[in-house]
Amino acid sequence: MARWLTKVLRRVQEHALQRRLRLTAKAAREVAALGLDPEDVRDVLMRLDSADSAGRKVSGVTGEWMYVFKRLTGGDLIYIKLILPERVGSRVVSRG
């Protein structure tokens, strides 16, 4: 397992536990299209583990690390892209 992944998972779960999550407008639309709500997103994030990781890349928009996860949820394979800014809660960027 990559060294950064343990730290990232801990931060994601901490942010989810404290409800410090923000969905972008695009992510909110995609979550709603799946029949989910922000509380469902929180539950999914709380359950992420290293097996769900699809790596990380630098965001072309913000220059920040974007962490990508793949998870089977409600029969759908969803892609979860997260940015963990230093001063703000986790931000779900998109599911696609």
C-alpha positions as CSV (number, residue, x, y, z in Angstrom):
1,M,0.0,0.0,0.0
2,A,1.3,3.5,-0.8
3,R,2.5,5.5,2.2
4,W,0.1,8.4,1.5
5,L,-3.0,6.2,1.3
6,T,-3.3,5.4,5.0
7,K,-3.0,9.1,5.9
8,V,-5.6,10.0,3.2
9,L,-8.1,7.4,4.3
10,R,-7.8,8.6,7.9
11,R,-8.4,12.2,6.9
12,V,-11.4,11.3,4.6
13,Q,-13.0,9.3,7.4
14,E,-12.3,12.0,9.9
15,H,-13.9,14.6,7.6
16,A,-16.9,12.4,7.0
17,L,-17.3,11.7,10.7
18,Q,-17.3,15.4,11.5
19,R,-19.6,16.1,8.5
20,R,-17.0,18.4,6.9
21,L,-17.8,17.5,3.3
22,R,-18.7,19.6,0.4
23,L,-20.0,18.4,-2.9
24,T,-19.3,20.3,-6.1
25,A,-22.5,21.2,-8.1
26,K,-21.6,18.5,-10.6
27,A,-21.1,15.8,-7.9
28,A,-24.4,16.8,-6.2
29,R,-26.2,16.3,-9.5
30,E,-24.5,12.9,-10.0
31,V,-25.2,11.8,-6.4
32,A,-28.9,12.8,-6.8
33,A,-29.1,10.9,-10.2
34,L,-28.0,7.8,-8.3
35,G,-30.8,8.3,-5.8
36,L,-28.4,9.1,-3.0
37,D,-28.1,12.1,-0.7
38,P,-25.2,13.7,1.2
39,E,-25.7,11.4,4.1
40,D,-25.3,8.4,1.8
41,V,-22.1,10.0,0.5
42,R,-20.8,10.3,4.0
43,D,-21.6,6.6,4.7
44,V,-19.7,5.6,1.5
45,L,-16.7,7.7,2.5
46,M,-16.7,6.2,6.0
47,R,-16.4,2.8,4.5
48,L,-13.6,3.4,2.0
49,D,-10.5,1.3,2.4
50,S,-7.2,0.8,0.6
51,A,-8.8,-1.8,-1.8
52,D,-11.0,1.0,-3.1
53,S,-8.1,3.2,-4.1
54,A,-7.6,3.9,-7.8
55,G,-4.6,6.2,-7.1
56,R,-4.1,10.0,-7.1
57,K,-3.3,12.7,-9.6
58,V,-2.7,16.4,-9.5
59,S,-5.9,18.3,-10.4
60,G,-5.5,20.3,-13.6
61,V,-7.9,22.9,-12.2
62,T,-6.6,23.5,-8.7
63,G,-3.1,22.0,-8.7
64,E,-4.0,20.0,-5.6
65,W,-3.8,16.2,-5.1
66,M,-7.0,14.5,-6.2
67,Y,-7.6,11.1,-4.7
68,V,-9.6,8.6,-6.8
69,F,-11.5,5.7,-5.4
70,K,-13.7,3.0,-7.1
71,R,-16.5,1.5,-5.0
72,L,-19.5,-0.7,-5.7
73,T,-22.5,1.0,-4.2
74,G,-26.1,0.0,-4.7
75,G,-25.1,-2.3,-7.6
76,D,-23.2,0.6,-9.4
77,L,-19.5,1.0,-9.7
78,I,-18.9,4.6,-8.8
79,Y,-15.7,6.7,-9.1
80,I,-15.1,9.0,-6.2
81,K,-12.7,11.9,-6.7
82,L,-11.7,13.8,-3.5
83,I,-9.6,16.8,-2.8
84,L,-8.5,17.3,0.7
85,P,-7.5,21.0,1.1
86,E,-5.6,21.9,4.2
87,R,-8.1,24.4,5.6
88,V,-11.4,23.1,4.3
89,G,-13.3,19.8,4.7
90,S,-13.2,17.1,2.0
91,R,-14.7,18.0,-1.3
92,V,-16.3,15.4,-3.6
93,V,-15.5,16.5,-7.1
94,S,-17.3,14.0,-9.3
95,R,-18.3,10.4,-9.5
96,G,-17.3,10.0,-13.2
